[in-house]
Amino acid sequence: MTAAPVKPIVPISAFEALDIRVGTIESVEDVPKSAKLVRLIVSFGDHRRIVLAGMKQERANPAEIQGRQALFIVNLEPRKMMGEVSEAMLFDLGSPDGITPVLAVPERPVPDGTRAG
């Protein structure tokens, strides 16, 4: 892989505006009629959210991530896809570079809702 060029510099406030948290993926469900989307139910400690992720074609068995912790951006506007609303965005690695995506995960278990940054 050839690394992509670094994006233009942004002020630190742009990063600080993102709320990135650890969540545990409690379930992975099929989104009917979608070739790409699965529905994740994610625990952030004090609450749960539905997160739609386009990983059906990236993994032979998307359910393999059930029970895993990963990073999520939790303060993006909700996004409607295939008639359902996604309440956060899974933060994965590799997709923009054409690499089969992998989860961005903490090095060891931490409490759900722990903030990154």
Backbone as a ProteinNet text record, in pm:
[ID]
protein_1_A
[PRIMARY]
MTAAPVKPIVPISAFEALDIRVGTIESVEDVPKSAKLVRLIVSFGDHRRIVLAGMKQERANPAEIQGRQALFIVNLEPRKMMGEVSEAMLFDLGSPDGITPVLAVPERPVPDGTRAG
[TERTIARY]
83.6	0	87.8	47.8	113.3	28.2	90.1	15.5	-42.5	-167.4	-232.6	-169.3	-177.2	-124.6	-198	-127.5	-188.3	-286.3	-402.4	-504.6	-455.4	-521.7	-481.1	-490.1	-406	-402.3	-532.8	-582.7	-703.5	-668.6	-743.8	-716.3	-752.6	-686.6	-712.7	-859.2	-925.3	-1067	-1152.4	-1108.3	-1183.4	-1181.3	-1067.3	-1057.5	-1134.8	-1118	-1184.6	-1336.2	-1388.2	-1533.5	-1590	-1505	-1551.1	-1554	-1660	-1671.7	-1654.1	-1533.9	-1500	-1496.8	-1576.8	-1588.4	-1578.1	-1540.6	-1537.8	-1677.6	-1719.4	-1845.6	-1827.2	-1911.2	-1909.5	-2023	-1988.9	-2087.5	-2162.1	-2286.9	-2366.2	-2432.9	-2472.1	-2531.7	-2505.5	-2506.3	-2487	-2603.2	-2684.7	-2804.4	-2803.6	-2863.9	-2877.2	-2976.8	-2948.1	-3044.8	-3109.7	-3237.3	-3303.5	-3295.9	-3282.8	-3279.1	-3154.4	-3057.2	-2932.8	-2820	-2744.3	-2630.6	-2507.9	-2508.1	-2389.2	-2408.9	-2526.5	-2542.9	-2576.5	-2516.4	-2557.4	-2592.9	-2679	-2722.4	-2647.2	-2571.9	-2501.2	-2578.7	-2595.8	-2645.7	-2521.7	-2492.6	-2366.3	-2393.7	-2326.3	-2335.8	-2227.4	-2271	-2177.4	-2181	-2211.3	-2213.5	-2347.6	-2379.6	-2504.9	-2620	-2591.1	-2696	-2649.4	-2744.7	-2716.1	-2757	-2692	-2726.7	-2728	-2805.3	-2804.4	-2704.1	-2613.8	-2513.1	-2520.6	-2543.3	-2543.4	-2403.3	-2353.3	-2217.4	-2219.3	-2149.9	-2145	-2037.2	-2060.4	-1956	-1997.4	-2116	-2158.8	-2064	-2013.4	-1926.2	-1779.6	-1748.8	-1609.8	-1570.2	-1668.9	-1642.1	-1728.4	-1669.8	-1746.7	-1856.4	-1825.7	-1920.9	-1916.8	-1999.3	-1997.9	-2025.3	-2095.8	-2126.6	-2001.2	-1886.4	-1762.9	-1718.2	-1771.4	-1731.6	-1820.5	-1924	-2010.9	-1928.7	-1949.5	-1875.7	-1745.1	-1704.9	-1579.4	-1600.7	-1498.8	-1500.2	-1440.2	-1488.3	-1436.6	-1460.1	-1400.9	-1419.5	-1534.1	-1612.3	-1727.1	-1728	-1768.2	-1792.9	-1940	-1966.6	-2103.3	-2176	-2109.6	-2178.8	-2199.9	-2203.6	-2241.1	-2393.3	-2446.2	-2590.6	-2637.9	-2752.7	-2806.4	-2824.6	-2801.6	-2809.3	-2904.6	-2998.5	-3095.9	-3042.6	-3043.8	-2999.3	-3094.3	-3137.4	-3227.1	-3347.1	-3396.8	-3514.9	-3488.5	-3362.7	-3326.3	-3231.8	-3225.6	-3141.2	-3018.8	-2901.6	-2776.6	-2743.7	-2713.7	-2693.2	-2546.8	-2455.7	-2311.7	-2241.6	-2109.4	-2032.9	-1920.1	-1912.3	-1803	-1673.9	-1570.7	-1440.8	-1355.8	-1336.5	-1254	-1129.5	-1043	-914.9	-903.8	-854.1	-822.2	-913.4	-1040.6	-1137.2	-1098.4	-1061.7	-1027.6	-906.3	-824.4	-703.7	-722.5	-847.9	-874.7	-830.7	-804.6	-766.3	-891.3	-903.5	-1017	-1017.5	-1125.7	-1128.7	-1115.4	-1053.2	-1043	-1094.8	-1137.3	-1187.4	-1073.2	-1101.1	-1009.3	-1048.1	-958.7	-992.1	-894.2	-940.9	-846.8	-750	-633.7	-531.3	-570.4	-652.2	-706	-847	-930.4	-1067.5	-1070.2	-1161.6	-1185.5	-1336.5	-1383.1	-1527.8	-1593.4	-1709.5	-1785.8	-1812.4	-1800.8	-1820.4	-1690.9	-1580.1	-1450.7	-1420.7	-1378.1	-1352.3	-1209.9	-1196.6	-1065.2	-1020.3	-889.8	-839.9	-754.1
-118.4	0	124.3	221.2	351.3	444.1	506.4	595.4	712.4	746.2	861.3	989.5	1097	1224.5	1266.6	1335.8	1386.2	1496.9	1496	1597.8	1733.9	1843.1	1977.2	1992.7	2077.8	2105.3	2171.7	2128.6	2188.1	2233.9	2328.3	2370.4	2258.5	2256	2154.4	2154.5	2268.5	2276.3	2184.2	2156.5	2064.7	1924.1	1881.9	1750.4	1750.7	1856.9	1864.8	1865.6	1902.1	1903.2	1761.4	1663.7	1525.4	1458.2	1383.9	1305.6	1159.2	1106.9	968.5	888.1	782.2	701.4	552.8	479.2	333.7	280.6	186.3	118.1	-30.5	-110.7	-254.9	-292.2	-364.3	-408.2	-527.2	-503.5	-606.9	-702.2	-649.7	-737.9	-684.6	-775.7	-744.6	-809.8	-726.7	-776.7	-734.7	-815	-784	-670.7	-580.4	-479.3	-533.9	-571.2	-630.9	-541.1	-602.9	-535.3	-450.7	-458.3	-384.1	-481.1	-448.5	-532.2	-504.1	-390.8	-348.9	-337.4	-292.3	-250.2	-361.9	-348.5	-425.4	-325.9	-368.4	-285.9	-334.5	-243.5	-274.6	-212.5	-286.1	-230.1	-215.7	-91	-61	-0.8	-54.1	-0.1	104.3	222	327.6	349.6	245.4	252.6	295.3	423.1	473.8	469.3	431.1	420.7	332	294	215.6	296.1	266.9	332	230	263.3	185.2	250.7	169.9	218.7	132.4	194.5	122.2	127.8	12.6	4.7	-76.3	-28.8	-96.1	-201.3	-313	-415.3	-551.4	-564.3	-695.4	-752.6	-669	-717.1	-720.1	-666.9	-659.9	-777.3	-847.5	-957.5	-1076.6	-1195.4	-1316.2	-1334.5	-1294	-1308.4	-1183.1	-1081.7	-959.2	-982.6	-1090.1	-1118.4	-1146.7	-1167.7	-1196.6	-1080.3	-959.9	-845.6	-828.6	-910.8	-903.3	-929	-844.2	-856.1	-778.4	-723	-648.1	-501.4	-438.3	-294	-228.8	-109.4	-33.7	114.6	197.7	342.4	385.9	482.2	536.5	687.8	758	902	915.7	973.7	973.4	1106.5	1210.7	1340.1	1390.2	1298.1	1336.3	1341.1	1418.7	1420.6	1279.7	1237.9	1106.7	1101.2	982.9	967.5	855.3	883.7	784.2	708	575.1	487.3	368.5	334.2	219.7	225.1	345.3	362.1	354	340.7	333	447.5	482.3	592.7	539	585.9	552.8	666.5	632.8	731.5	755.5	696.3	715.8	658.2	672.6	617.5	530.8	409.5	319.6	376.8	384.3	436.8	315.9	291.2	176.7	223.2	130.3	160.6	87.2	154	88.2	116.5	137.4	152.6	259.6	382.7	484.6	446.9	353.3	313.7	186.2	137.5	16.2	-110.5	-101.2	-217.8	-270.4	-400.9	-455.8	-395	-325.6	-253.5	-342.9	-285.2	-347.5	-247.3	-297.2	-210.2	-131.4	-7.6	70.9	37.9	-27.5	-80.6	-33.2	-27.7	4.1	-112.6	-82.4	-186.2	-287.1	-244.7	-335.4	-287.1	-371.9	-330.3	-206.1	-115.8	4.8	17.1	96.5	111.5	169.7	115	171	318.5	399.2	543.2	619.6	548.3	615.5	698	822.8	914.3	900	918.2	921.2	1065.6	1085.8	1221.4	1265.6
0	0	0	-78.2	-77.2	8.2	105.9	195	116.9	148.3	86.7	139.9	62.9	112.4	239.6	327.1	450	412.6	474.7	448.3	497.7	450.5	494.4	646.7	700.5	844.2	887	1002.9	1061.7	1203.2	1256.7	1394.4	1492.2	1606.5	1708.5	1749.3	1736.4	1773	1686.3	1563.2	1476.2	1536	1586.4	1652.8	1783.9	1861.2	1990.9	1978.4	1861.6	1840.8	1829	1792.9	1780.9	1916.9	1942.1	2065.5	2026.9	2049.6	2014.1	2142.9	2146.8	2268.5	2239.2	2342.3	2335	2363	2281.9	2304.3	2282.2	2348.5	2328.1	2234.1	2130	2030.7	2090.6	2129.8	2196.4	2098.2	1981.4	1880.8	1741.7	1646.6	1504.9	1431.3	1364.9	1298.2	1151.3	1068.4	927.1	907.4	813.8	772.8	645.6	654.1	537.7	414.3	299.6	168.6	146	235.1	215.6	182.6	78.6	40.5	125.6	198.8	272.9	423.8	468	607.4	705.6	823.6	941.2	1050.7	1141.6	1254.6	1378.8	1438.7	1563	1678.4	1784.8	1910.1	1997.4	2036.3	2104.4	2240.8	2342.8	2478.6	2499.5	2547	2584.7	2735.2	2809.4	2955.1	3008.2	2995.5	3050.4	2950	2825	2723.3	2608	2523.5	2404.3	2281.2	2169.9	2043.8	1931.6	1829.2	1706.3	1613.1	1558.4	1465.8	1340.3	1227.1	1100.6	1042.1	1001	947.1	817.8	716.6	587.1	581.6	650	655.9	604.1	546.9	497.9	393.9	306.5	199.3	240.3	358.1	403.7	491	545.7	637.8	599.9	604.9	576.7	681.6	805.9	915.6	1002.4	969.9	1050.3	1198.9	1232.3	1372.7	1455.2	1389.3	1462.7	1550.7	1527.1	1609.3	1732.8	1744.4	1862.6	1988.6	2088.9	2214.2	2216.5	2104.1	2095.6	2129.6	2183.4	2202.5	2078.8	2046.9	1933.3	1959.1	1874.3	1883.1	1792.7	1841.7	1769.2	1783.7	1677.7	1687.5	1724.1	1841	1894.8	1882.1	1830.5	1823.5	1680.3	1584.8	1448.8	1441.2	1345.8	1326.8	1293	1348.1	1310.3	1158.6	1101.4	955.7	921.2	833.2	791	670.3	682.7	574.7	568.5	449.4	430.1	525.1	550.1	633.7	782.7	823.4	965.2	999.5	1126.7	1171.2	1244.2	1201.8	1269.1	1364.3	1490.8	1595.7	1630.9	1554.7	1574.9	1452.8	1448.3	1337.2	1390.5	1339.7	1373.8	1316.9	1398.5	1357.4	1321	1190.2	1151.9	1078.6	1048.5	985.3	852.9	750.9	625.5	509.2	533.5	424.6	321.8	364.3	264.2	178.2	225.1	153.2	72.4	66.9	-8.9	60.9	190.7	270.5	339.3	351.4	423.8	562.8	598.9	726.1	849.2	951.3	1083	1185.3	1299.7	1405.4	1468.8	1505.7	1588	1732	1804.1	1936.3	2043.3	2169.2	2278	2299.2	2349.1	2368.9	2476.9	2571.3	2673.3	2705.8	2766.6	2797.7	2886.7	2854.5	2933.5	2951.3	3046.4	3064.2	2938.3	2902.6	2791.4	2817.1	2712.9	2724.2	2745.5	2764.7	2781.2	2656.5	2676.9	2565.3	2512.1	2381.7	2317.3	2306.2	2298.1	2276.6	2383.4
[MASK]
+++++++++++++++++++++++++++++++++++++++++++++++++++++++++++++++++++++++++++++++++++++++++++++++++++++++++++++++++++++

